Amino acid sequence: MLKLTVLFALFGCGLLATVLPSYLEPCQISDKKCLTDHAQSVLKSILNGDPQFKIPTLNPLLLPKVDLSSNGGLHIVFSNLQVKGIPDIKITSVEFNPVKKSGKVVFFYPRTELYGDYMAYGKILVLTINASDIASVVVEEGLYTWTFNYDLYDKNGAQYAKIKDHCTQFKLKKAKFDLKNVVNGNAELSAATNKILNDEWETVIKDLADGIGEAIGSVLNLILQAFMDKLLFSELVKL
């Protein structure tokens, strides 16, 4: 189970039509190349946020709380989490299926840097963990696929879209963990524990995969829905 807390006040929920920003030029819904190129351009344009859509800065992205729970019993809660590296994201594919009302975004994230407070408890591998301090996590060469389904609805005679569900899958080249003071008061055992986590990073990531995917997907959902809430569907894509 995952709980992702973002400053929801930053993401508008209004349904009044908004002036189309200059960086948004709707593509034909069937034109995958246009959609992909345009998505990359939009990402660049909103890196410093967009007050009109109440989108916060993405460089870095600040997440007040990310709560991960693994299938194997490890619970990690990150707070005041900084997510760095978003400007380097390369969007490789964007597509919509207007018949199924679905979409897919594929992107390459060369290096993700996470830094913030953590609280961890439970079991992972042969380790029993119960600690809290500062955490640093670096993820190298992540390839992410985000799929979503949406509905169209009328509001005051205009058509808007709403994402109804989404899913994220990913593959990583490597992940490195540095959980400070993970064995309370024992620097030597803390170093040994981090070494085990890093030697077995694939097992750790697999154990936390559902929560990680949900966290990434939730951020993407919030950003796309911020546009969908304020713009007509026809202003986002041409049918």
Residue pairs with C-beta under 8 A, 6 or more apart in sequence:
1 67
1 69
1 211
2 66
2 67
2 68
2 69
2 210
2 211
2 214
2 215
2 218
3 65
3 66
3 67
4 63
4 65
4 66
4 67
4 214
4 215
4 218
4 219
5 63
5 64
5 65
5 66
5 67
6 63
6 64
6 218
6 219
6 222
7 56
7 64
9 54
10 54
10 55
10 56
11 53
11 54
11 55
11 222
11 223
11 225
11 226
12 53
12 54
12 226
12 229
12 230
13 229
14 229
14 230
15 155
15 156
15 160
15 229
15 230
16 230
17 158
17 230
17 231
17 232
18 52
18 53
18 230
18 231
19 52
20 231
20 235
21 45
21 50
21 52
23 41
23 42
23 45
23 46
24 42
24 227
24 231
24 235
24 236
25 38
26 234
26 235
26 236
26 237
26 238
27 34
27 35
27 38
27 237
27 238
28 34
28 237
28 238
29 35
29 96
29 98
29 237
29 238
29 239
30 96
30 98
32 93
32 94
32 95
35 94
35 95
35 96
35 237
36 91
36 92
36 93
36 94
38 94
39 91
39 94
39 105
40 90
40 91
43 58
43 86
43 89
43 91
44 87
46 55
46 58
46 223
47 57
47 58
47 59
47 86
47 87
48 57
48 58
48 59
49 55
49 56
49 57
49 58
52 230
53 226
53 227
53 230
54 226
55 223
55 226
56 62
58 86
58 87
59 84
59 86
59 87
60 82
60 83
60 84
60 86
61 82
61 83
61 86
61 219
62 80
62 81
62 82
62 83
63 78
63 81
63 83
63 116
63 219
64 79
64 80
64 81
65 77
65 78
65 79
65 81
66 77
66 78
66 79
66 81
66 215
67 75
67 76
67 77
67 78
67 211
68 75
68 76
68 77
68 78
68 208
68 211
68 212
68 215
69 75
69 211
70 122
70 124
70 207
70 208
70 210
70 211
71 207
71 210
72 122
72 123
72 124
72 207
73 122
73 123
73 124
74 120
74 121
74 122
74 123
74 124
74 129
74 207
74 208
75 120
75 121
75 122
76 118
76 119
76 120
76 208
77 118
77 119
77 120
78 114
78 116
78 117
78 118
78 135
79 116
79 117
79 118
79 119
80 116
80 117
81 114
81 115
81 116
81 117
82 113
82 114
82 115
82 116
83 112
83 113
83 114
84 112
84 113
84 114
84 115
85 109
85 110
85 111
85 112
85 113
86 109
88 109
88 110
88 111
89 107
89 108
89 109
89 110
90 107
90 108
90 110
91 105
91 106
91 107
92 106
92 107
92 108
93 104
93 105
93 106
94 103
94 104
94 105
94 106
95 103
95 104
96 102
96 103
96 237
97 103
98 239
100 149
101 149
101 150
101 151
101 152
102 147
102 148
102 149
102 150
103 147
103 148
103 149
103 150
104 145
104 146
104 147
104 148
105 145
105 146
105 147
105 220
106 143
106 144
106 145
106 146
107 143
107 144
107 146
108 141
108 142
108 143
108 144
109 139
109 141
109 142
109 143
109 144
110 140
110 141
111 138
111 139
111 140
111 141
112 137
112 138
112 139
112 142
113 136
113 137
113 138
114 135
114 136
114 137
114 138
114 139
115 134
115 135
115 136
115 137
116 134
116 135
117 132
117 133
117 134
117 135
118 132
118 133
118 134
118 135
118 179
119 131
119 132
120 129
120 130
120 131
120 132
120 179
120 182
121 129
121 130
121 131
122 128
122 129
123 129
124 197
124 203
124 204
124 207
125 196
125 197
125 200
125 203
125 204
126 196
127 193
127 196
127 197
129 182
129 193
130 184
131 179
131 181
131 182
131 183
131 184
132 181
133 179
133 180
133 181
133 182
134 180
135 177
135 178
135 179
135 180
136 177
136 178
137 175
137 176
137 177
137 178
138 175
138 176
139 172
139 174
139 175
139 176
140 172
140 173
140 174
140 175
140 176
141 172
141 173
141 174
142 170
142 171
142 172
142 173
143 170
143 171
143 172
144 168
144 169
144 170
144 216
145 168
145 169
145 170
146 166
146 167
146 168
146 216
146 217
146 220
147 166
147 167
147 168
148 163
148 165
148 166
148 167
148 217
148 221
148 224
149 163
149 164
149 165
149 166
150 161
150 162
150 163
150 164
150 228
151 161
151 162
151 164
152 159
152 160
152 161
152 162
152 233
153 159
153 160
153 161
153 162
154 160
158 232
159 232
159 233
159 234
160 228
160 229
160 231
160 232
160 233
161 228
161 233
161 236
162 225
162 228
163 221
163 224
163 225
163 228
166 217
166 220
166 221
167 213
167 217
168 213
168 214
168 216
168 217
168 220
169 213
170 209
170 212
170 213
170 216
172 205
174 201
175 198
175 201
175 204
175 205
176 198
176 201
177 194
177 197
177 198
177 201
177 204
178 194
179 190
179 193
179 194
179 197
180 190
181 190
182 190
182 193
182 194
183 189
183 190
183 192
183 193
197 204
205 212
227 236
228 236
